[in-house]
């Protein structure tokens, strides 16, 4: 005999209109929302429905950050995909260490959100390195036990649905792997660039497929070659480089995905002017936007509320950097930059001036007037509220800024990341 109380409670949820149920689910944390997909087929379809996903929480949920198994110390060898100063590139971790990841929410608390640890077991991967995030997908560099370093490939994963797909190597080869004593001017085989910068493009409102854009560089500043991958074709393509030798790309100032394109801060050596270059999924330069300041110094490029944001540094009369300026491009089709906010380093860090080695901006909140940054000297992840002018310490992470990635969950399943390998 069925308990009448239980019967009434079971029947209560199905009796709610879909719109009312969506309103309730929109207030639920991402981890719980993933679990609620198991309640019934109706709930699963409701949550996975791409038309309704826009109503569910798809704002900044928190940050994934990568660490190794050596007491959470910083990953060895510098940035996983940005050369690390030694030309190591993707997978730049000690071979006897497995890279793990944790997730913290925007309040700095550890949250048991869907992890990517299952990839290590399912794929037999020896080394895995978190590299990028874009609209709910994560990009990793990986190497199998049986592979040589030359065969480094990628994994694209949706942690909300635990879907994943492997991507083959593009053919890039670093100068060196583990030999930390090798000098930067050591001989190479002449077939490789010193480092590569790999970016993930995923816009679920346009397509279920994703793209990768690889920018190969000999000096971590200029672009020598451009390689792209499409999940729709499953192929890598080498595209003609449209980059000039007198341009320096601010790779370490981040990038912004706006209007279906990646945006980078670029300095023209001859003109001494900052500009923003927009690149599409095929690696083509589609637009150049003048920077908000002729002699500006980019600290970060990001997007918030669908608009391109530019964070620049300003110096005092003694040329010491003393404040950050947050600019917003109000209309994308114009070059109408508006100064949104200014904040001094004294207010942010308690110091009158700072060097580049003292901090790093790691994210801009996609829906709120918040910026997130890491203090190098104590590795504290902090937030700054442009409305209340409040600085908040979220957590001490003990990792470098290149291993911190903002995460906006995407709950719909996709055939582009369906576990193929």
Rosetta blueprint (number, residue, H / E / L):
1 X L
2 X L
3 X L
4 X H
5 X H
6 X H
7 X H
8 X H
9 X H
10 X H
11 X H
12 X H
13 X H
14 X H
15 X H
16 X L
17 X L
18 X H
19 X H
20 X H
21 X H
22 X H
23 X H
24 X H
25 X H
26 X L
27 X L
28 X L
29 X L
30 X H
31 X H
32 X H
33 X H
34 X H
35 X H
36 X H
37 X L
38 X L
39 X L
40 X L
41 X H
42 X H
43 X H
44 X H
45 X H
46 X H
47 X H
48 X H
49 X L
50 X H
51 X H
52 X H
53 X H
54 X L
55 X L
56 X L
57 X L
58 X L
59 X L
60 X E
61 X E
62 X E
63 X E
64 X E
65 X E
66 X E
67 X E
68 X L
69 X L
70 X L
71 X L
72 X L
73 X L
74 X L
75 X L
76 X L
77 X L
78 X L
79 X L
80 X L
81 X L
82 X L
83 X L
84 X L
85 X L
86 X L
87 X L
88 X L
89 X L
90 X L
91 X L
92 X L
93 X L
94 X L
95 X L
96 X L
97 X L
98 X L
99 X L
100 X E
101 X E
102 X E
103 X E
104 X E
105 X E
106 X L
107 X L
108 X L
109 X L
110 X E
111 X L
112 X L
113 X L
114 X L
115 X L
116 X L
117 X L
118 X H
119 X H
120 X H
121 X H
122 X H
123 X H
124 X L
125 X E
126 X E
127 X E
128 X E
129 X E
130 X E
131 X E
132 X E
133 X E
134 X E
135 X L
136 X L
137 X E
138 X E
139 X E
140 X E
141 X E
142 X E
143 X E
144 X E
145 X L
146 X L
147 X L
148 X L
149 X H
150 X H
151 X H
152 X L
153 X E
154 X E
155 X E
156 X E
157 X E
158 X E
159 X L
160 X L
161 X L
162 X L
163 X E
164 X E
165 X E
166 X E
167 X E
168 X L
169 X L
170 X L
171 X L
172 X L
173 X L
174 X L
175 X L
176 X L
177 X L
178 X L
179 X L
180 X L
181 X L
182 X L
183 X L
184 X L
185 X L
186 X L
187 X L
188 X L
189 X L
190 X L
191 X L
192 X L
193 X L
194 X L
195 X E
196 X E
197 X E
198 X E
199 X E
200 X E
201 X E
202 X E
203 X L
204 X L
205 X L
206 X L
207 X L
208 X L
209 X L
210 X E
211 X E
212 X E
213 X E
214 X E
215 X E
216 X E
217 X E
218 X L
219 X L
220 X L
221 X L
222 X L
223 X L
224 X L
225 X E
226 X E
227 X E
228 X E
229 X E
230 X E
231 X L
232 X L
233 X L
234 X L
235 X E
236 X E
237 X E
238 X E
239 X E
240 X L
241 X L
242 X L
243 X L
244 X L
245 X L
246 X L
247 X E
248 X E
249 X E
250 X L
251 X H
252 X H
253 X H
254 X L
255 X L
256 X E
257 X E
258 X E
259 X L
260 X L
261 X E
262 X E
263 X E
264 X E
265 X E
266 X E
267 X E
268 X E
269 X L
270 X L
271 X L
272 X L
273 X E
274 X E
275 X E
276 X E
277 X E
278 X E
279 X E
280 X L
281 X L
282 X L
283 X L
284 X L
285 X E
286 X E
287 X E
288 X E
289 X E
290 X E
291 X L
292 X L
293 X L
294 X L
295 X L
296 X L
297 X L
298 X E
299 X E
300 X E
301 X E
302 X E
303 X E
304 X E
305 X L
306 X L
307 X E
308 X E
309 X E
310 X E
311 X E
312 X E
313 X E
314 X E
315 X E
316 X L
317 X L
318 X L
319 X L
320 X L
321 X E
322 X E
323 X E
324 X E
325 X E
326 X E
327 X E
328 X E
329 X E
330 X L
331 X L
332 X L
333 X L
334 X L
335 X L
336 X L
337 X E
338 X E
339 X E
340 X E
341 X E
342 X E
343 X E
344 X E
345 X H
346 X H
347 X H
348 X H
349 X H
350 X L
351 X L
352 X L
353 X L
354 X L
355 X L
356 X H
357 X H
358 X H
359 X E
360 X E
361 X E
362 X E
363 X E
364 X E
365 X L
366 X L
367 X L
368 X L
369 X L
370 X E
371 X E
372 X E
373 X E
374 X E
375 X E
376 X L
377 X L
378 X L
379 X L
380 X E
381 X E
382 X E
383 X E
384 X E
385 X E
386 X L
387 X L
388 X L
389 X L
390 X E
391 X E
392 X E
393 X E
394 X E
395 X E
396 X E
397 X L
398 X L
399 X L
400 X L
401 X H
402 X H
403 X H
404 X E
405 X E
406 X E
407 X E
408 X E
409 X L
410 X L
411 X L
412 X L
413 X L
414 X L
415 X H
416 X H
417 X H
418 X L
419 X L
420 X L
421 X L
